[in-house]
């Protein structure tokens, strides 16, 4: 006989598919309950909140309509729907209970069978390639794999990737190309996804453009810091896959 968790997931999947077919192909959700999350804990992860929401299914639709939303919570006691930019994972169980009901989007496939690493808490799927390539060639290699040179736009992401590679990969130089360059406009660094810098992890005195032409950024995984480098240098590289 199927477990309670399986039954709940099946029921929700059926409702999403058959009652709201428009959203069944956009995102799937599963039901989790985590009593350790309260208003204080999740406040900094709330995109926005909506009051007087009459069902969790309406909350589902609101999250599916928002490109940033990857999870949501619905409180049927006060009819509040909160959209979140973080996935609930810590200590979660699949047992329903009164009060907060947390729903979380099921992550897309990360091909770990091909060597990718999945860091679920960061919603991050990446692979470190230890062959040596120039920056543009590394970018093209990632694209051919259905990925992009990694975007390290937060301290948590930068530290997690550096630590993982430093522990698990053996590479003499310990330098890996990342998806950051100021090739278009000197001094204006842009990520591969088009975003400009918010978080930075430059090595002391960097970026300095050397004697000119240091337009591409490498990550030193032993220290987690960045350096601008020349296009003809060859290093290992890190590809990131969207999930």
Secondary structure, DSSP 4 states (H G I P E B T S, - for coil): ---HHHHHHHHHHHHHHHT-HHHHTT--EEEEB-TT--HHHHGGGEEEEESS---HHHHHHHHHH-SS--EEEEETTTTEEEEESS---TT-B----SSEEEEEEPP----GGGT-EEEGGGTEEEEEEEEEE-HHHHHHHHHHTT-EE----SHHHHHHHHHHHHHH---SS-EEEEEEE-SSSTT--EETTSPBPSS--BPTT----TTTT--EEEEETTTTEEEEE-TT--EEEEEEE--
